[in-house]
Amino acid sequence: MNKLTMAATSRVDSVVKPRLNWRVYLTLTKPKVVALMILTALVGMCLAIPGALPVQATVLGLLGIALMAGSAAAFNHLIDRRIDAVMARTHKRPLPSGDLSVGKVFTFALSIGVLGFAILAVGVNWLTAWLTFASLLGYAVVYTLYLKRATPQNIVIAGIAGAMPPLLGWTAVTGELHANAWLLVMIIFIWTPPHFWALAIHRKDDYAKADIPMLPVTHGVEYTKTSILLYTILLALVCLLPALVGMTGLVYLAGSTFLSAGFIYYAWKLKYAATEKTAMDTFKFSIMHLMVLFVVLLVDHYLPI
């Protein structure tokens, strides 16, 4: 740990401001990320069964998944408080800024995690509860505590944890695993590296300062750009699988093809004609890509052609 990180750690652990409100706690849950996860979980539910969704399994399933995803995010804040303090992107988070103490964040993360698990176990089914718990451990412990600091392939290996929501939604309303649900997981799993590496390029100096071995830091920006381009091509092929196996129709095929072409275009521009803003533009488009892709899945399911 370098001197800058040690100094930041001292500040994080000793300075707590009096400002406390629900918005500070909401920030801990990374609500925008959780919202995207809930969208993919809802699509998993809708694709799992014909007709109307069961009200209890749907409402309690989405609530439980959201609470446990928020818990994982809060634990991420807790574990990463030292490196967050030295990174420009994260130094204003509740712990480094002193808005919350370590004890309060731990209590909050544990409380909503336990509540989410209880809701899923009692109100939905045990399969969904344990799968969601495994995802929480995968992100909050395996990735944040170990992989993030151990290997430049951290986001690739741990991507499965963040890719689980469609499967969780599927099991919430069916109580069983299904190959089609795993196809949705595969899409997010392949989408995650180019999405995150685009941000990592933009924040390369931050990660280097915090001694985090992200791919642009360890292998260089050009290598990372090539990896992003290759992954977007692979993602385009994976996005075709639901149509090829008969899971979706022409609406999804057309929509996914258009979105894949857009992602490949941004990755190509990042590699061969990048400007100062291209990495962040690629990152932002990747978010829109996944969100719209799952909306198209939903439209295709209810308006098949």
N, C-alpha and C positions, 0 to 999 in steps of 0.2 A: 504494500500500500504506500503510495507516494505521499509527500508532505502536504500537498494540496488536499488530497482526499482525507488525510488524518485531521487536518484543520476543519474541513467541512463536517466531518463526523462529530467533532467536538461541538460545533455550533448546533448541529441537528439534535444531539442528545441533551443539550443544556438550555436551549432557548425555546420557550414556548410562549406564544402571544396569547392574550386573553380572548381574542376574537374567535368565537365558536358559534356556528349556526349550521342548519341542515345542509346548506350548499357546500360547505367544506367537506362534510361527510359524503355528500353525493359525488364530489370530485374524486374521492378515494375509489369509487366503484367504476371509474372510467365509463360513464354512461353512454357515450357515443359508440364505444366498442361493444358494450353489452347490448345496445339497441340493434346493432347489426347481427349479433349472435342470436338474438330473439327472433329477428326476421327469418334467419335461416332455420331456426328450430320450428317456427310456425309453418314454413314451407314443407319441412319434413313431416309435420303432422298432416297437412292437407294432402300431400302425395301418398300418405300411408293408407288412407281409407277412402272409399267412395262416399259421396254424400256429405251430410252435415257432420261437423266434429262434435264429439262428446264434450259437453260444457265443462264438467268437473275436471276431466283429465287435461283439457286444453288450458283452462284458466290456472289451475294449480300447477300444471306442468310448466307453463311459461313463467309463472311467479317463482317457483322453486329453482328453475334453471337460472333465472335472472339474479336471484339472491346469491346463489353459489358462484356464479360468474363474477358478481360484484365482490364477493368475499375473496375470490382468487386475486382480483385486481387490487384489493386493499392489502392483502398479504404481499403482493408485488411491491406496493409502495413501502411497506414496512421493511422488507428485505433489502430493497434497493435504495434506502434513504441516504446512504453514504455516497453512492455514485450519482444519485439524483442531485445532490448538493453541488456537484462540480460541473454539471452539464447545463448549458444554456437553455435547452428545451425543457428541463425538468426542475430547475432550481427553485421555482415558485410553487411546487407542489406542497401540500399541507405539512408534511414532516420537515423538509429542508427549510421552508419559510418560517417554521415555528408556530404555525396555526394549531397544530395538534401534537400531543405527546405520544411517545411510543406506546405507552400503556393504553391510551384511549384508542389508538388505531388497532392494536391487537384485540382489544375487547370488542370493538365494532366488527372487525373482520371475522372473528370467531363466532360472534352472535348471529350475524346474518347468514353465515355458512351453516351453522347448526340449524337455524330456522328453515333455511332452504332445503336441507337434507330431510328434516322432519316432514315438511310439506310434501316432498316427493315420495318419501317412504310410506306415509300414512294416507295421503290423498291421491296418489298416482299409482306407482308400483315400485317394488324394491329394485328391479332391474335398472330403471331410470335413475333412481337415487344413487346406486353404487357406481353406475357409469359416469354420472355427473361428478361424484366425489373423486373418481379416478382422474377425470379431466382437471379438477381443481388441483389435485396433487401434482399432476403433470406440469401444469403451468406455474403454480405458486412455489413448488418445491424443486421438482426435477429441472425445469428450465431456469427459473429465476435464481435459485440457490446454487445450482451446479453448472448446467450446460452453458448458460449465458457467459460464464467466466472461464469456461474450460475449452471451448472449441469454436472456430468460425462457422461451423455447421450447426450451431446451436438452434437457430430458428427452423432449420430443416428437420432435425431430429425431434424437436419438441412441437413441431407444427401440428401433429396429430391431436394434441390436447385442445388446441383452438379450433380444430376442424370438426369436433364432435357434435355441436348443436343440432344439425339436421338428424343425426342418428338418435340423439336424446329426444327430440320431438317425435320421431317415428315410434320409438319404444314407449313413449308416454301414452300414446293412444292405441297402441297394439299390444304392448307387453312382450314384444318379440323383436329379434334382430332380423334384418332382411337385406339381401344383396343390393337392392336399389338404394337403400339408405346409405350403404357404404360407398356407392358411386358419388353421392352428394358430399360425403366426407372427403373422398379423393379429390374432388374439385377444389375444395377449400385448402386441402393439404398441399396441392401443387401451386395454388394461387399465393400461398403465404410467403414463400421465399422472394419472388420478384416484388411483391408488395412491400415487404419489410426492407429488402436490400436497397430499394430506391430511396427510402428514408435514410438508411444507413449511409448512403453516399452523401446525401445532403448534410448529415450530421457526423461525418467522418472524424473531424477534429475533436468533437465532443467525446466520441467513444474512445479515441486515442488518449485523450486527457484523463479519462476515467479508467484506463487500462482494461477496456472491454474488447475482446478479440473478434469484433465484427469483421465480416469478409472484406470490406474495403480497407480496413486497417491492416489486416494480416496478408492479404493477397493483392491489394491495390485496386484502384477504382476501375481501371480498364478490364481487369479480370472479372470484377463484379458486374460491370455492364454487359459483358459477354454472357455471364451466367444468367442475368435477368432476361436477355433476349432468348436464350435457349429455353428457359423455363416458360416464357410466354408462348413459345411454339408448342412445347409439351402440353401446356394448359389448354391450348386451342384443341388439341387432339383429345384430351381427357373430357373436355366440355362436349364433345360430340357423342360420347358414349351413351348418355341417356337416350338420345335419339336412335342410335344404332341398335340398342337392345329393346326398343319398342316402349320405353318408359315415357317418352314424350313425343309430341307431334311436330308439325311443320312450324308452328309459331315459335317454339323453343329453338328448333334448328336454325331458323333465320336469325332470331335474336342473338343466340350464342355465337353464331358465325360473325355477325356484325361487331359484337363486343370483343371477340377474340382478335379480329382484325385491328380494332382500335388499340388494344393493349400491345399488340405486336408493333404497331406503328410507333407508339410512344417509346417502346423499348428500342426500336431501331433508331429513332431520333436520339435517344439517350446515348446510344453507342457511337453513332456516326455524325451527328449534327447537334451536339448538346450545347446549350447555353447555361447560364448560371441557374436558371429556373427549371430546367428540364427534369431534374431528378424529383423535385417536389411536384411538378406537373404529373409525372408518371405515378408517383405515390397517390396523389389525389384521384387520378383516373382509375387506379386499381380499386379504390374503395367504391367508386361509382360502378365499376365493372361488376363487382361481386353483388352489390345491392340490386342493380338492375337485372342481373342474370337470374337471381332468385325470384324477383318479381315476375320475370318472363316465365319462369317455371310455374309459378302460380297461375298466371293468365293462361298458359298452355293447358294446364290441368283442368281448368273450368271452362275453357273455350277451345277444345281440341279441334284441329283441322287436319 
